[in-house]
Amino acid sequence: MARYIFITGGVVSSLGKGLASAALGALLQARGYQVRLRKLDPYLNVDPGTMSPTQHGEVFVTDDGAETDLDLGHYERFTGTPCNRMDNITTGRIYQDIIAKERRGDYLGGTVQVIPHVTDAIKNFVLDGNDGYDFVLCEIGGTVGDIEGLPFFEAIRQLGNELPRGEAIFIHLTLMPFIPSAGELKTKPTQHSVKELRSIGIQPDILLVRCDRPIPETERRKLSLFCNVRESAIVPALDMQSIYDVPIAYHEEGLDEEVLSAFGITGAPAPNLGRWEEISRRVNNPEGEVTIAVVGKYTGLKDAYKSLVEALVHGGIAKNVAVNIQWIDSEIFEAEDPASSLEPVNGILVPGGFGERGAEGKIAAARYARDRGIPYFGICFGMQMAVIEATRNLVGVTDANTTEFGPTGEPVVGLLTEWMRGNQLETRAEGGDLGGTMRLGAYPARLQEGSKIAEIYGDTQISERHRHRYEVNNAYRDRLTQAGFVFSGMSPDGVLPETVELTGHPWFIGVQYHPELKSRPFDPHPLFSSFIGAAVENSRLV
């Protein structure tokens, strides 16, 4: 039977509950346990698919096509275990299901209320499908005291009572700020956060305390006294040079031992942290460095490209170099020559995105990389812009564009209205809902024998995750191929272009899918490893 670990947060948001959950999952996994991580999000959106990247951050897509919170990316990267649509739920999705049941008459005329109907739905989600797992880690989004989070806190409080004794514990992540004028760490924010948590019936078993320096014994004793938590269960979560140092740091502070102790587990095998030690060594002691320009439109919030950033780091790990990212808002290239910004870099990456803003700047970046022989990696929208650039400047179709921006006489990229998912035809209406209507999740592709991308993968049959509404128009394929712009990967039915590459260029590849979603620190994605390798070669030529 699975044991449950509920992770809550207090004081302020963005303390890193997702990272803490992922690191703890990795530690338990390193001891030989089977773990599952789940995220409970209190916001009213059904999923993050229609939320602004500059507000919510990245939308992480699973193999089964769920649009989920970016913390699921941390879960996958740290444990290597793929998540699915049942690992993330929101208030919106819960209410959507409950209201649908009420409309059908499932409640037999009864009054539908937060307790028990909403809390029961949350509990059913937490408990469902956990056979075969030793530990299930449930992270509750937001901060204790948020009004929208109350049903979730009430649900896990109930579970703490309903599960057999010793099969559920609570970890509370808080902040202990250092006040320079006083010259000391302050425990009061954590005291108030725990007081708020206890007022709704939850007593934390472990405090995970974010701070920028070690916690003195006097402050540790104070926290223990006022928060009713054993001193040994107050675990410092110090700032680390790299997020991949966190599992080792948490183990050294005794987090995994405290978790096992809280469950009454003794004699557990010691964790095998060898691969984390090797990753830490490579990240903290690189043999060189490269600079990659990320030319995007959501550069104001780096979390909008979270998996992309980590995949670049993983490519650096594979090549034992540090990857310095130069963030460039693509709009600036619509008013100025990209040379001044792009000349110093060793590689150019244009990521996914939606909408017309900044598109011409991305096209300019693709042209600069093509003309100058700089390694170029176009992902999703970045591939589409590279194809439009090549159609305009290599094929001579000067009006080439995408119907995403409005009607065009040369629709090099157009709206995808139907496609095959296995043996099933998926269809979408042009004026339909935006939420959950893209080509989402894992789809297979066939790579051309002898192509550069097939060489990189070491295979001609691949499966990658998608998230897009528009596709490159196959009607332009022959003219582009004659110009050296090869459609080297296609959907199995030969209808949808999946990858493109430029012959005679050191490294110029575009992919319609999102390879960053499947990259892991201990298993870097081959495209990112190869791209960073090409950037290393380029740096030697400068």
N, C-alpha and C positions, 0 to 999 in steps of 0.2 A: 504494500500500500504506500502511496506517495505521501511524503511530508511536505508541508506548505510553509513557505517563507514569504511574508508580506513586507514589502519595502515601501515606506512612506517618506515624505519630505517635509521639512519645516523651515521657518524663518524667511527664506527667499526662494524663488524658483531658480532653475538653471544651476543647481549645485552638482548635478551629475548623477541622479538616481539611476538613469539608464546605464551609464558606464559602471557604476557600483554594482548593479544587478548582474551585468555581463561579466565583470571581473570575479564576482563571487561564484557565478555559474561555472566559470573556467576553473576556479580552484576546486570546486566540488567534483568537476569532471576529471581534473588531474588526479584526484584520489580514487578514480574508478567508478564514480557514481553516474547514473543516467539522469540528466537534468533537462527541464523544460522551462522556458522563460516566457512570460505573458505580460502584456501591457494593458492596463485599464485606464482609458482616457475620459475625463469628466466632461469634455466639451460637447456641445449639442450637434455638431456636424456628424453626419453618418460615418464619414471617413475623411481623411485629410486631402482627398483627391482634388477638391475644388478650392482648397485654401491657398492663399498667397504664399509662395516660397519665402518672401521677405518677412512674413509674419510667423509662419509655422515652421519653416525650414523644409528640408527635403521630404519628399514622399517616397518611402521605401516600398518597393514592389516585390511580392513573393512569387514563387514558382506558380502557385495556383491563381495568380491574378489579383490578389488583394492589394489595395493601396493602404499603406499602414504608416504608423509613426516611425520617425527616424531611429528611435531606440531599438527597433527590431534589427536594424543594421548592426548596431553594437552587439546584440545577442548573437547574430550569425557570425560576425567576425571573430568574436572571442571564443565561441564554442564550436564553430564549424558545422553546427546543426541547422539545417534550413527551417525557417519558420513558415507558418501558413496562415490562412485567413482566420483561424480560430485562436490565434495568439495575440490578437489586438481587438479590443472592442471599445466603443464610445457610448456615451449617454444617448446620442442620437440614434445609434443602431438599436439600442435596447428599447427606447421609446417607440421606434418604428415598428419593432416586432410586437411590442405589447399592444399598441394601437391597432395593428392589423388583427391581432387575436380578438380584441374587444369588438371590432367591426364585424368579425365573423360570428360573434356570440360565444366565443370559447369560455368566457367567464360567467355564462348563464345568468346574465343580468346583475351580477354583483358589482359593487362599487370598486373601481380600479384605483389603487392607491400606491404611494411610494413604498410603504410597508403594508403588506408583504410583497406586492407584485414586482416592483422594480428591484428591490433587494434580493428577492428570490431569483430573478433573471440573472443578476450579477453573480450570485452564488452558483447557479447552474453553469454559467460560463466558466467560472474558476475551476469547478470540479470535473467538468466534462472532458473525457478523452485522455485521462492521465495514466491509464494502465501501462505498466512497464517502466515508469519513471520513478526514481528514488526521491527526487526533490523537484517541486514545482515552485518557481520563484515568480511572484506576482508583484509587479511595480504599479503603484497607483500614481497617476499623473497629477500635476499641480502640487499645491501646498496645503498642509492641514490648516483648516480655517476657511478655505475657499468654499463658498456656498454651494457651487455646483458639484463639489466633491463629496458632500455629506452622504448621499446614498451609498457611495462606494466604501466610505469609512464605516458606515453602519453595517454594510454587508460583510466586510471582513471581520468586524467585531463579532457579528453573529457566528461567523465560521469559527472564530477562535473558541467559542463556547460549544459549538455543535460537533466539531471534529474530535476524535478521541484525544484524551489527555496526552500531551507530549508529541502531537503531530502537527502543530502550527506554532510559529514564532513570529514576532514582529521586530523589524529593524527600522530605526528612524534615523534618517540622514539630516543633519542640521549644520549650522554654521557657527563657528566660534571666531568672531572677528578680533583682529589686533587693533587697538586704539593707540596710535603713535604718541599722542599727547600724554596719555596715561602710562605708556610703556608696558602695557599688559594685555593679555587675552581676556575677553569678557565672556562669562558663562551665561549671562542673563538671557540673551536671545534663545539659547537652547533650553533654558529653564522654562521660559514662557511657551515655547513650542511644544515641549513635552506636557506641560500643564494643559494646553489646548487639546492635545491628543488624549490625555487621561480623562478630560471632561466629557469625551464622547465614548469612554469605556474601553480604551485601548492602552495597555501598559506595555511600553517597548521592552523587549528583552535585551536588545543591543543598541547602543548609540554609535553611529558612524559619524564622526565629527570632522567636517571640512575646516582646515586651518592651514596657515602658511608657515607654521613652525611647531615644534614639539609641544605637547601639552604638559605643563609642570604638574607635579604630584598634587600640589595644593588645589589647582583647578580641577584635576581629575576627581579628587575626593569631594569637592563641592558639587560637581555634577552628579556623582554617585549618591550623595546625600539628598539633594533636592529633586532628583529625577527618579529616585528609587530603582537605580540600575547598579549592578555590581561594578566595582572599579575595573575589574579585568574585562568587562563587557563594554567599556568605553574605548572605542577604537579610533585612533587618529586617522584621518584621510588627508594626508599632506599633499600639497601640489607637487606634481611630478613633471619631469622634463618631457616625457612621452606618455601617452595613455597606455602604451604597451608595457610600461613599468608598473602599472597599477596592480595586476595580480600578484606579482612578487612582493610589492610593498604591503599589500593587505595581508599576505601570508606572514610576513615578518612581524606585523603588528598583531597577529593572532586572530584575525577575523574568522577564518575557516574553523579554527579550533573552538572558538566561542560558539559558533553556530552548531557544531556537532555536540558540544557540551550542553547547549540549551535543549537539544533533542534527547539528551541522555545517551548519546552514542559514544562508546569507548572502544579503543583498540582499532580505530580506522586506519587504513594504510596511509603512509605519508604521501603527500602529493608529488607527482613527477613533473617538475617545472622546467625540465631541460629545454623544451622548445621555447618557452618564454624567456629563459635566460639568454638563449642564442639570439632571439629577436631583439631583446634589450641591448645586447652587445652590439649588434649591427646598427641599430638606430642611434645609439649614443657614441659609437666610434666608427663613423663612416670613413671610407678611404678617399672620398672625393665629394664633389657636389655638382649639381646641375640646376639650371633655372628654367622653369616651365611657365609660360604665360598662359593663364586661363582667361580667355576672352569671352565674358558672359554678360548677362543683364541683371543678375541677382547678387552682384558682388558686395552689396551693402550688408548682407547677412551670410557669413561663410557657411552656416549650417544648411543653407539652401543647396550646397554641393558637398555635404558631409561624406557620403560614400566615395565621391570622386576624389576628395582630398586624401582619404585613407587609402584608396587604390593607388594613388601616386606614391604615397609613402611605401606601400607594399612593393611597388616597382623598384623604389630605391633600396628596400631591404634585399630584394633579389639581386640587385647589381652592386650592393654594398656602397651606396652613395646617398648623401643627403639631398632631398628634393626641396628646393626653394621655390615657392609659388609666388608669381607676380600676378596679382589680381588686376584685371583691366576691364573697365566698363566698355562694352562694345560700342556704345553710342559715340564715344570720343572719336572713333575712326570714321564717323560720318562727316566730321568737320575738319579732320587733320590727317596728314600722312601717317600711316601706321609705323613707318620705319623708325621714327624716334623712340617709340615704345618697344618695338619688337626686335630691333637690331641686337640688343645685348642678350637675348634669350637663346636657349639651346633647343627649345621645342615649343610648339604652339598647340594648345588644346581648346577646341570650341565645344562646350557642353550642350546638353539639351535645354529647351526653353519653349515658351509659347508666345505668340503674338509678334507684331511687326516691329515694335520698338527695339532698336539696336541691331536689326537683322542685316542692314547694309554694312554695318561695322564688322559683323562676323564674316560676311562675304569678302570684305576687304582683307581681313586677317587670313582667310583661306588663300586668296590670290597672292598675298605677300609670301606665305609659306611655299606655295607652288612655284612662284618665280624665283625665290632665293634658295630653294633646295633645303629648307628647314623642316625637320620632322613635324608632321601635322597629324593630329588625331581629332577627327570629327565624330561626335557622339550624338545620335538621334538628329536633332535640329542642326547640329554641327555638320553632320553628313549631308543633310538636305541643302544647307547653304553652300557647301563645297561643290555639290552637283550643279546648283544654279550658277555658281561662279564659272565652272568649267563649261557649261552650256553657253554662257554669254561670251566667254573669252577664248575658248578653244574651238567651239563649234560655230560660233558667230551668230547665235540666236540672241540678239541684244535685249529682247523683251522678256527673256526667260524669267519666270517667277513662280510663286506658289499661290494657290487659291486660298490659302489661309489668310492672306492679306486682302482678298477681294477678287473679283473677276479678272482674268488675264487671258490674253490670246495665246500665250505659250505656257501652259500649265505643266511645268517640269515636275512640280510637286502638287498633288491633289488630295482631296478628302477621301479617306478610306471608308467606303460604305458597306463592304462585305468582304469576308475572308474566312478561311477554313481554320477551325480549331479541332485537330484530329479529323474525325469524320463528320463533324458538325459545322454547318454554315452559320457564321455569325453575321448579323446585319445591324446597321446603325442608320438612323434618319438624319439628314443634314440639319434639321431644326430641332433635334431631340435634346434630352437632358444632357448636361455635361458630366455629371457624376457617374463614375464607373462605366463609362461608355467607350473608352479607348480600347485599343488592342493591348491587352494587359496580360502579363505573366510570361511563362516560358513557352517558346515556340522553337521548333527545329529549323535548321538551315543547312543547305548543302554548299560547300565551298569548292571552287574550281581547282581541279588537280593542277599542281605546279604554281599556283598563285602564291603571292607573298603571305597572305593571311592564312592559307592552308599550311604553309611551312611553319608559321608561328604557332598555330594550334597543334601541329603534328597530326592533323586529322582533317577529313573532309566532311564529317558529320558532327554538327555542334547543336547545342540547345542554349539559348540565352533569353533573358527577361526583357520584355518590351513595355513601353508606355508612350503611346503616340496615337494621333488621329489621322495624320497625313502620311502619304507614301510617295516615294520617287516614282515618276511615271515611266513605265517600261518602254513607252513609245519612242523615247529618246536614246534608248540603249545602244542601237547600232551606230549612230552618229558619234556618240561619246566614246565608244570602244575604238572606232577608227581614229579618234584623236588621242588615244592612249589612256583614256579614262575607263577602266575596266570594271564591269559589274561582276566581281569575283565571288559573290555569295548570293544565293537566291533561296526563296522559300521552296519547300519540296515540290510544289506544283509548278514552279518556274514563273510565277506571276509577280511576286513581290521582291524587289531588290533588298538585300540584307546587308551587303558590304560592297564598298567600292575601293579601288586603289589606283594610283597613278604610276604607270610604267615609266622607268627611267628616273624616278625620283628616289632619293635615299630612303624615305619613309613617309608615305602619304596614304593614310587609310581612314575611311569613314565607315561607321557601322550604324545601322538603324536601331539597334538594341542598346541596352545599358550594361556593358560588361563590368562596370564598377560595382554593381550590386552583388556580384559573385566572387569578388576578390577577398582574400583572407591574409592576415599577416604571415601565417605559416604556409600559405598556398597562394602566392600572388597570381593574379590573373595574367595569362601569357601575353595578352595585348599590352598591358601596362608594363610588364617586364621588358618586352621588346621595345616599346616606345621610349622608356627611360634609357635602355641600352643604346638606342639610336641618338638620344640626346647627349649621352656620354661621348659617343663618336663625334657628334657635331661640335661638342665643347673642345675636343682635341684639335679640330680644324681651325678654330678661331684664333 
